[in-house]
């Protein structure tokens, strides 16, 4: 009896036990994916229109510009993922989850940004007559990878999974994060930090059509990296090198002003850091302790008003008093701490909706109170609706934050000075957050959040623990408020409300925490950046910002309830399977996957 052995097959010649959404042989599908990515990349070196009226000047042959650069990046990513799926040595690390979902997503990203550009050219310049041959080539080329990716099996059977796993493992051994050398791990973190700085600097500098295209590429690329399992691997690296990762993150943040020539973008950066820091304080209350606070922005207002009163403004009730910044910052933080204790002590015995209603009332009481302290409706302290203007700029040891300074050949403007100050304060707040969350009191917060009755039965003083969370969150918000008062030159009552068209407001801060990821350090900063930048860049959404926030949160709660950057514990809570919402039959390796194949 002769024993036959089955010859291992490559992904391109794998048996057609399952087909994709488009009936094509696997070899043809992968060829379309790779060839389309290469052709899309090449099309960016052709001119797409004959007039320079379209932003970015797409009239030059041999040199991509404007939105062509984004199509170029999307095409290169498509080609790289296609080569990784073929098992090319050195690229296996791109697909640790061993599924086809990233191929679909990068292909869709390239198609979306290319066709957005093509349609924008016709819409803004007056018809398809403004298209050049390069436009037609790009439009067709970007469609080919989508066809190829959709023709790939979206779900793998057991035999196909084993074949692909064996083939890729043989072609390129990908070591687990913990098996790589420490210097390689740190080099990887450094490269990722530099890449993140480059992406953020490019995005904050982009305007109008270019920002929309940038957003398309970033969303699809991040989604692809997530489904590929790369984010999961990087999270393991940062967990093993937490201190180094945080240090590199702050080094990248410090480097941001040196990448900008317009101080307006530094203004956007300092506001993002202020709101992100306040959101991180709210994350203690909401993310760790599980307390729904709908009036948290009032603590930011307490810190801002306190700093305005003692910083030497001629319109202040105490105009003859001018504290140095460190004293004003401590005074603002202490005032917010006192208000946090005063509000929390009589109310934190409430739970759930009742507590949310009380905190909402406190936020409105604060805004109405400072609006009426004008000497007519109440005591003359805050100048009522006129607020406290003319807050002087800070000065440290002769370093005037209101003046431009030359550092290492770079000119740093006023907002860049405050941005660098906020980086240091953010580092302090992150350190406090990490120490608190990892401490005994932090574990008590989590126990209270999970089940207050059970935590109390185990000996945790729920009232004291919640009051500490409330007071600490209020203190951090007040600290950020002291910087906010100097950045904006004045403080007025209008921003300190539950919801409004422009931040800061309590709805904005709560949305930043939920969107970014409750219980994480970087989540609130990411959420604040997205919610602040989108209305700034997309002018059409400014009067519809609340509608956009609502739609975004509904979609997020449906498809990713744990947030963009999830806390591991909360991620497991929201998914019933052991593999984070991944059915067992769709996993191509024995490692826990992250998302659904073909998502």
Buried (B, 14 or more C-beta within 10 A) or exposed (E): EEEEEEEEBBBBBBEEEBBBBBEBEBEEBBBBBBBBBBBBBBBBBBBBBBEEEBBBBBBBEEEBBBBBBBBBBBBBBBBBBBBBBBBBEEBBBBBBBBBBBBBBBBBBBBBBBBBBBBEBBBEBBEEEEBBBEBBBBBBBBBBBBBBBBBBBBBBBEEEBBBBBBEBBBEBBEBEEBEEBEEEEBBEBBBEBBBEBBEBBBBBBBBEEBBBBBBBBBBEBBBBBBBBBBBBBBBBBBBEBBEEBBBBBBBBBBBBBBBBBEEBEBBBBBBBBBBBBBBBBBBBBBBBBBBBBBBBBBBBBBBBBBBBBBBBBBEBBBBEEEBBEBEEBBBBBBBBBBBBBBEBBEEBBEBBEEEBBBBBBBBBBEBBBBBBBBBEEEBEEBBBBEEBBBEBBBBEEEEEBBBEEBEEEEEEBBBBBBBBBBBBEBBBEBBEBBBEBBEEEBBBBBBBBBEEBEEBBEEEBEBBEBBBBBBBBBBBBBBBBBBBBBBBBBBBBBEBBBBBBEEBBBBBBBBBBBBBBBBBBBBBBBBBBBBBBBBBBBBEEBEEBBBEBBEEBBEEBEEEBBBBBBBBEEBBBEBBEEEBBBBEEEBBBBEBBBBBBBBB
